[in-house]
């Protein structure tokens, strides 16, 4: 399953960063998932919960931020957010919102980015 | 005492795969191997098309055969006496750059001119995973329904060559192959779309030529 391999890669990244920063616990993880990325955020969240068991990640809040689609039109050079009507986000890759041409390049909306983590660590200065 | 600290990570899992894919392509280039990632639904005719290309093309061909569990496709290619590595993904619905890199170690890259990488039969998950191939060929058939392109737009958006197969069966299954061609062109105006029937050989020479031209332009 696609979501499982992605969740495994996310957990590996998060635990690696947490350990390097001497975390005692991971409190929160923020992940950016592009609107065109072939991932179901709810499934990713569920699998992260399963994979987090008995690790520093257990119990952390998982925040998934959706990244909207940004395109560049090869015809009129419009660069910016694509048109999405919510029900069909693939519309974004079909038409330039400015000139209605079809030859558009996708600039954003295909990421799965571990953006930040919040960790609890001992306060050496306290 | 404890404190909460926010750590900037900015590690994109997709970018990590893309970096590996670029490494794969470099390895192929160093060995002068041109590679084609063949994606398409289960039963669209990917294996049969690759078999026909192995028999018809005048170059040294190798194959990576991606499958979820079986070695069935790898066994078919072995009968054509070409180097083959079967890649069992186990639980995964796609090949990724890491798996492909491992397969390279079991292939005589120095003796291969053209490498076909047959992806797992799926029009969804492979979209997210570049492998490092030079060309992505999407193979669909009319028997999957003439709304296949509309239902899976992203795989066609990135395609370098699209094959619409089994057109001899279009009437029997009530599919409009012209509509499928038009749907691809809506998403990817410059891509070459070829209608084929491997039973009647329709379009086969065109597919072979498209790959040969792409190799020569590389």
Interface residues (C-beta under 8 A of the other chain):
Chain A: X1 X2 X4 X5 X6 X9 X10 X13 X14 X17 X18 X21 X24 X27 X36 X37 X38 X39 X90 X93 X94 X102 X103 X106 X110 X111 X112 X113 X114 X115 X116 X117 X118 X119 X120 X121 X122 X123 X126
Chain B: X1 X2 X3 X4 X5 X6 X7 X8 X9 X10 X11 X12 X13 X14 X15 X16 X91 X92 X93 X94 X96 X124 X125 X127 X128 X153 X154 X157 X186 X187 X189 X190
